[in-house]
């Protein structure tokens, strides 16, 4: 079942009559050391789950996104941040994902992009470059999960002399939340494997994690006010010092990097403006009424989607949370699965998640900026990874990524046979050809390229 927002469950009326049942959920969360901030955020999600309020956003309530600024114009017109401003910034990387869909059993950021160089190595290289420019130890904070913490910190031990190996200085642990039985909304129990009683809460957890871990107060006390947040598997998401200055001077509490939608993105969420108050919001396909789907997928009307690169004023976040009982009221994504996802005979459960970009609707004065596609290079498949490993992508000594000049600013489209090239190990047999002069590469069968084999134009194998 695809994710959807809000549930009018048959169990909801019963649960509303017995809201003390949340005490059971709270007790379970406290038993594993989860913070009050995490518990309060999950309470909000459960309340959304059992409510009968519609979470749909009809076309009649919105207009296409307004006031979207152009990144390149802003950056060209703004001087780079100086050392004092860089000292007030923190780079936060979401690093909680395992690369299981690509055959990995460790942190996805430990994938090699170039020989001997991982995502994590390049993140460290980028931060060291910023520190060199600032003459100050610019902050790096990794939001790891229970699954990625050990692998990540072990890898960072090679950078101990630069201060990256101390978990107290660079790590924040993502929370986890209980799976709820669909028939009773009680926390699921699974003695055969208690770990399967829990699920990740989505990257919207960054807000309660910052509060509950003490990191929000710690950063503000150190004079850090500006956070740039992005996914660790998106090498295009680099802290731009010109934009940092623009963000600091703009007064905006929250800025989302968006980019133009293409036909490949028409089913993904889009940015819009709420008619009632002019507030920018995100709308996902699951929030769209059936009769409005054609408008939703009209990429000429709704032109922008969220890259998950966010700029956040930490003092504004603190003030909002203090004014709203410590909770950002984010839309809830409800996935229906089984306790053991590999065993359809185990009980059905709800897994509740939130998305961090949806917080744009919470902050008056929030802005969106349209960035070039080069700032959005997530690695979700082996096709994405092959592109980054090729000569179409250039990584400089500072860890900054760019497209080779031959690409003309447009990344080649790579489509590998999803059955043959689903797992990372399969790329070893495929090899890495030269892709800097390629517009599109399609591989529909087993093949081996010679290292650096030159390809040109549109190539089908």
N, C-alpha and C positions, 0 to 999 in steps of 0.2 A: 504494500500500500504506500502511495507517495505521501510525503509529509503534508500535514494540513494544520490550519491555525484554529485553535479552539475546538472543543468537542461538546456536543450536546449528548452526553452519554446517558444511557438508560440508568446507570448507577448514580448519576449526578444528584437527583432529588434525595435519594437515601443519604448520600454523603453530606448534603447541605443540612440535613436534620441532625447529623452527628459530626459536626465539625471538630469535636474533641478527638476524632480519629486522627487528626493531624498531630496530636500529641504522640501517637505511635510513630509517625514519620519523623517527627522532631527528635524523639528518643533514639531512633535508629541512626539519624545523622550525627547526633551528639556522641554516640557510642564510638564513632570512628574519628572523632576530633574535628568535625566540620564547624566552622565559625558561625556566629549569630548572623553575620552578613549573608553567608551562603544559605542558611536556613530561612531567613526572611525572603530572600530572592526566590527560593523554591516554593515557599508558601504562596507568593504572588502567582507563580506558574500554576499551582494546584487550584487556586481560586479562579483563574482564567479557565482552567479545564472544566470545572464544575459549573461555571456560570452559563447562562443562556444568552449572553450578549453575542451579537454577531461580530465576528472578526473579519468580515468581508469589507473590502474597500471598493465600492462601485465606481464606475467611470464618472458618474454624475457628481461625485464628491471631490473630484480632483481635476487639475489641469496639467498639461505637460510641464516639466520642471522649468522654473523661471530663475533668472539671475545667476546662471551657471557661468562662472568666470573661466577664462582661458589660462591654463597653467603657464604656457610658454610666454605669453605677454606679461604675466605677473613676474615671472622669474627674470625676464630680460630687463624689467624696469626696477628691480629691487637689488640693492647691494647684498653681498654675502653677509651672513651673521658673523659678528666678531666673537672674540674669545669669551667675553662676559655673557653673551647670549647663548653660546654653545654650552656654557656651564649650567645653564638653566634648562637643558633639554635632556630627555631620556629616550632611548630607542627601545621599544618593547616589541619583542618577537613572539608570536604565538607558536609554540614548539611542542604541542601536546600530541601531535599525530604520529601514529605508526604507519609505515608504508605497506600495510598488509595487502592492499589491493594490487600492489606491484610486486608482491612476493617477499617483502621485508618483514623481519621480526624485531626491528629496532627503530629508533627515531628516524623519521623520514629525512630530517636535516643532515643525517650522516650518509646520505647518498653522494657518491662522487659525481661532480659535474665535469671536472677535468681530471686527468690522472693524478691521484693522490690528494685531490682538493674537494672537500665537501661543501654543502651549503653552509654548514656551521663555520668552517674555516673562512669562508668569504665574508660571513657576517662579522667575525672577529676582525678580519682585515679591514673592513669598512669602518668599524668603530675605532681601530687603532689610527686610521687615517684622520678621522675627525679629532681624535685626541691630539694628534700631532699638530693639526691646524689650530686647535684651541689652546694648546699648551696646558691642558687641563684634562683629567680623566672623565671624559664624556660617559654618561651612564648607559649601561646595557642591562636590560632586564628580560630574562627568558621566562615565559609562562609555560613551564613543563607540566606534563601529566605524571601520574604515578607510573605510567608505562614507559615514559621517555627520560625520566630524571636520571636514573643510574647511567644509562648509555651516554647521555649528554654530558654529565659532569665528568665521567671518565674520559671522554674525548677532550674536554676542556683542560684536563690536567696538563696537557702539553703547553698550555699558555699560562701556567701558574705564575711565572715571573711578571706577567702583565696584569695579574689580578683577576683573571677570568675563571679561575678554578675554585674560588671561594663561593659556595652556594649561598651564604648569607648576603653576598654582595651582588649576585647576578641571577638568582633563581626565585621564582614565585610558583607555587604548586597550584595547578588547576583543581577546582573542587570536583566532586562527583555527587550524583544524586541517585536516590533509589528508583528502581523501576516499579511501576504501580500496576497491580493486577487490574485488568480491564473490567472485570465483573464486580469488584468491591472497592477498587481504588486503594486497597491496602498495600503496603510495601511487599514486594515479592520476596519469597524465601526459596532458597535452592541449596540445601545442604550438600548436594553432590559437588557444587563448586560455588561457594559463597561470593566469589568475585563477580559472578554473573548476575548478582542481585543489584548491581550498580551500573550506571551508564554515565558518559560525559554529558555535561549540561550545555554544550555548544560554546562558541567563543564569546557569547554574551556574558559568560561567566567572568570575563576580565574585570567587570566592575565590582561584583562582590568579592572577587579574589584580591583585588587591590586593597579593598577596605579590610577584609577579614585577616589578611596576612600582615597588616600593619604597614605595607609598602606605601600606601597613599600618604599617610601621615609622615612616614620617614622621608619620602621624596620632597614633600612640601617643606618640612623642617630644614632640609638641606638647600632650600631655595630653588628647587626644580619645579617649574610650572608648565613646561611644554612637553607633551608626550607624542611621539610618532609611533603608531601601532601598525603592524603588518604581519603577514604570515611568513614563517621562516622559509617556505618553499617558493617564495616569490622574489627572485633575485632582482627584479626590476624596482622593487620597493626600497629605495635608498634615501637616506635623510639628506634632502637638498638644503644647503645652507642659505641659499637665496630665498627659498620658500619659507624656511624657518623664520627668517626676519619678517617676511610679509605676514605670516600667521601671527607672530607676536604683536606686530603693529596694527593688525586688522581689528583686534578686540573680539574676534569671533570666538565663541566658547568651544566650537566643534566644527571641523572641516572634513568633508569626505572627498576623497579623490574618486572621480567617476571617469568613465571613458565611453566613447561612442559604441552603441550596440551595432552588431552585424547580424546577418541571417543566422549565424551560429549561436547568437545570444538571445534570440527572440523569445525563448521559453524561460529565460532567467529573469530575476526581479529587476525592476526599473525604479529610477528616481521620479518623483512626481511632486506637485505642490498641492497642498490641501486648500480647497476653496475657502473654507470657513475662516481661516486665519493666516493664509499665506505661508504656512510652515512646510518646509521640505520634509518628505516622508519617503520610505521605501514601500513598494508593493510587490509581493511575491505572487507567483501564479496561483498558489493555494488561497490567496486572499482575494482573488478576482472572481466575481460572479460569472457563471457560465455564459451569460448573454454578452459579457464584455470581453471575452477572450480575444476576439479579433482586434479590438482596440489595444489590448495588452500586448499582443504580438506585432503591432504596427511600429516598426523601428524608426519610421520617419516621424511618427507622432511622439512616442516616448523614446527618446534618443539615447538616454544615458543609463549605465548600470554601475553598481558599486564594485570597486576593485578590492575592497576590504583594506585599503590604506587610509588610515584615519589620523587626524591631528586633534588632540584633546587638550584643553586647558584644565590642568589638574585642580586648580583652585575653583573653577566653575563646577567641576564634577563634585568636589567636596561640598560646595554650597547647595547644589541640587539635592544631593543625598541627605544633607542635614534638614532640608525643607520638606522632604518626602519620606520620612521614616526609614531612611537608609536604603530605599529600593528605587531602581529605575524601572518603570512599568513597561517593559518590553513586550511586544507580541510573542506569543508562545507557539512553538512548532511542536506538534505532537506526532510522533511516529508510533505506529502499532506494529509490534514484533512479538516474538516469543522469548521467554526468559533465556533459553539457550538458543541463539539464532541458528544453530546447526541442527536443532531438533524440533521439528514442527509439532511434536506431540507434547512439548512442555507448555505451561500456561501462557496465555496471551497477556502482554503487558503494554502499557504506554511508556514511552520514553520522551520526556519533556526537555526541550532545548530552547535557547534564545540565541539571537544573532547580534553581534556587537554593533553592526552598522545601523540597526533599527533605532539606536539611541539618537539618531539625528532628529527624530520627532520630539525629543524631550527638551531640547535646548533652544529657546528663543534666540534668534540671531545666528543660528547654525548656517553654514554655507556649504556649497559644493563647487568643486573646481574640476574642469575637464582636462585630463592629462593625456599625453600621447600613449599609445598602446605599449610602448616600450617600458612603461612603469607597471605593466601587468603581465608578468611571465610566470604564472603558477605552473607547477609540475604535478599533473594529476595522472598522466599516462606515460608509457614508454615513448610515445611519439613526442611528447613535450621534452622528455629527457634527451632524446636523440638530438633535437634541435640545439639544446644548450651545450651538448658535448661537441657539436660541430663547429666549424670555422665561421658559421653565420653569426655566432655570438662571440664577442670579444670581451675579455675581462682584464682590466688594467692592474697595475701593481697595488692600487688602492682598494681593489675589490669591487670597483664600479663596473657594471655591465652595460654593454651597448651592442647594437647591431653593427656588423661589418659594413663599411661604406658601400660595398657592392650591392647590399640589400636595398639601398635607396629608401631606408626608413620603414620598410615593410618586411616583417618576418616571413620566411618561407612557411607554407602550409605543409605539415607532415601528417600523413595518414598511413599508419602501419596496420597490417592485418591484426585485429584485436585478439584473435584466437592464438596466433603464433607468437605474437610479441606483446603479451600481457605482462609478463614478469621481467624484472630487470635482468636476470641472468640471460634471457634470450637475446639481449642486445649484444652480448659478447660475440655470438656467432654471426650476427648481422654485420658488424663492423660500422665504422663511422666515415662516410664519404664526405667530400667537400660540398657544402650546401649554400655557400655564400652567393652563388649565381643562380640558385633555384627559386622558382616561384611556387612550385608545388611538387611534392614527392609522394607517390602512392605505391605502397608495397603490399601486394595481395597474396603472396606466397613465400615459401622459404627461399632465402637469398643470402649471399655474402658479398659485401662491398670490400674492395681493397681500401686500406687506410688512406684517407685523403683523396679517394677516387673522384675526379672532377665530374660534376653533373651540372647541367644548364637547362634553364627554362622549366617546362612541365615534364616530369619524368614519371612513367608508370612502369613498375616491374611486376 
